[in-house]
Amino acid sequence: MSNDDAAGEVTESLKTIGAGVLSANDAFFCL
């Protein structure tokens, strides 16, 4: 695996985690 591939995997993971956090925040504030 090249460094670019690894960086892409990490970036995608962070995006997924970030989206999950934002969704959790939205749900929390909507309570």
DRENRO-926177 format. One line per 3 residues: number of its first residue (from 1); for each residue y, z, x of N, C-alpha, C, O, CB. Coordinates in Angstrom, 3 decimals, always signed. Atoms other than C-alpha are relative to their C-alpha. Glycine has a CB too. Layout:
! DRENRO-926177
NUM) Y:Z:X:Y:Z:X:Y:Z:X:Y:Z:X:Y:Z:X | ...
***
This chain:
! DRENRO-926177
1) -1.202:+0.000:+0.864:+0.000:+0.000:+0.000:+1.244:+0.000:+0.895:+1.316:+0.753:+1.866:+0.010:+1.253:-0.974 | -1.214:+0.070:-0.803:+3.416:-0.900:+1.371:+0.964:+1.104:-0.428:+0.796:+1.722:-1.479:+0.667:-1.391:-0.133 | -0.981:-1.029:+0.331:+6.357:+1.464:+1.436:+0.735:-0.353:-1.295:+1.050:+0.525:-2.098:+1.003:+0.178:+1.154
4) -0.702:+0.427:+1.210:+8.062:-0.611:-1.260:-0.818:+0.357:-1.236:-0.276:+0.819:-2.240:+0.282:-1.518:+0.038 | +0.860:-0.317:+1.142:+5.073:-0.157:-3.554:+0.035:+1.497:-0.279:+0.134:+1.920:-1.431:-1.452:-0.466:+0.260 | -0.010:-1.455:+0.161:+5.036:+3.592:-2.935:+1.323:+0.451:-0.616:+1.344:+1.289:-1.517:-0.230:+0.702:+1.360
7) -1.313:-0.368:+0.530:+8.774:+3.848:-3.586:+0.094:-0.382:-1.471:+0.658:+0.358:-2.278:+1.128:-0.682:+0.807 | -0.031:+0.446:+1.391:+8.348:+1.868:-6.789:-0.786:+0.954:-0.887:-0.361:+1.273:-1.998:-0.562:-1.422:-0.123 | +0.816:-0.935:+0.778:+5.589:+4.214:-7.956:+0.770:+1.293:-0.233:+0.785:+1.822:-1.345:-1.339:+0.291:+0.719
10) -0.765:-1.249:+0.122:+7.760:+7.261:-7.265:+1.160:-0.188:-0.972:+1.414:+0.667:-1.819:+0.528:+0.459:+1.385 | -1.140:+0.264:+0.881:+10.759:+5.685:-8.989:-0.446:-0.050:-1.456:+0.208:+0.518:-2.330:+0.690:-1.320:+0.389 | +0.508:+0.089:+1.372:+8.689:+4.865:-12.077:-0.379:+1.384:-0.514:-0.131:+1.710:-1.674:-1.217:-0.951:-0.073
13) +0.401:-1.347:+0.407:+7.304:+8.410:-12.129:+1.236:+0.821:-0.354:+1.254:+1.528:-1.362:-0.813:+0.696:+1.123 | -1.221:-0.759:+0.257:+10.791:+9.891:-11.904:+0.654:-0.469:-1.294:+1.166:+0.346:-2.061:+0.983:-0.137:+1.177 | -0.583:+0.531:+1.240:+12.013:+7.590:-14.685:-0.754:+0.560:-1.198:-0.149:+0.954:-2.196:-0.037:-1.556:-0.014
16) +0.814:-0.502:+1.103:+9.105:+8.685:-16.878:+0.290:+1.475:-0.234:+0.457:+1.911:-1.374:-1.499:-0.214:+0.285 | -0.280:-1.435:+0.116:+9.735:+12.364:-16.140:+1.405:+0.198:-0.575:+1.613:+1.033:-1.455:-0.134:+0.711:+1.386 | -1.377:-0.115:+0.474:+13.472:+11.905:-16.684:+0.092:-0.293:-1.487:+0.789:+0.411:-2.218:+0.914:-0.944:+0.777
19) -0.011:+0.355:+1.421:+12.875:+10.223:-20.047:-0.608:+1.138:-0.809:-0.118:+1.464:-1.890:-0.773:-1.325:-0.251 | +0.647:-1.110:+0.702:+10.555:+13.075:-21.041:+0.937:+1.192:-0.105:+1.000:+1.850:-1.144:-1.294:+0.409:+0.714 | -0.940:-1.122:+0.003:+13.159:+15.667:-20.073:+1.118:-0.257:-1.003:+1.492:+0.634:-1.766:+0.585:+0.228:+1.412
22) -1.072:+0.337:+0.933:+15.883:+13.844:-22.005:-0.493:+0.129:-1.435:+0.231:+0.633:-2.294:+0.523:-1.424:+0.261 | +0.557:-0.090:+1.346:+13.611:+13.613:-25.055:-0.157:+1.463:-0.393:+0.123:+1.834:-1.532:-1.359:-0.734:-0.087 | +0.177:-1.426:+0.275:+12.833:+17.331:-24.788:+1.356:+0.634:-0.293:+1.473:+1.455:-1.203:-0.691:+0.714:+1.194
25) -1.335:-0.542:+0.229:+16.547:+18.132:-24.545:+0.509:-0.413:-1.374:+1.069:+0.410:-2.098:+0.972:-0.471:+1.095 | -0.446:+0.486:+1.304:+17.315:+15.967:-27.589:-0.702:+0.774:-1.104:-0.066:+1.191:-2.071:-0.269:-1.515:-0.147 | +0.764:-0.716:+1.018:+14.549:+17.651:-29.574:+0.487:+1.447:-0.088:+0.618:+1.994:-1.182:-1.519:-0.047:+0.316
28) -0.445:-1.395:-0.027:+15.746:+21.105:-28.489:+1.346:+0.152:-0.705:+1.522:+1.052:-1.526:+0.101:+0.507:+1.451 | -1.335:-0.099:+0.579:+19.373:+20.475:-29.453:+0.023:-0.379:-1.480:+0.977:-0.063:-2.191:+0.958:-0.882:+0.767 | +0.056:+0.390:+1.409:+18.281:+19.025:-32.805:-0.619:+1.098:-0.856:-0.632:+0.993:-2.083:-0.792:-1.295:-0.161
31) +0.630:-1.076:+0.772:+16.518:+22.250:-33.798:+1.041:+0.721:-0.857:+0.704:+1.659:-1.579:-0.709:+1.005:+0.943
***
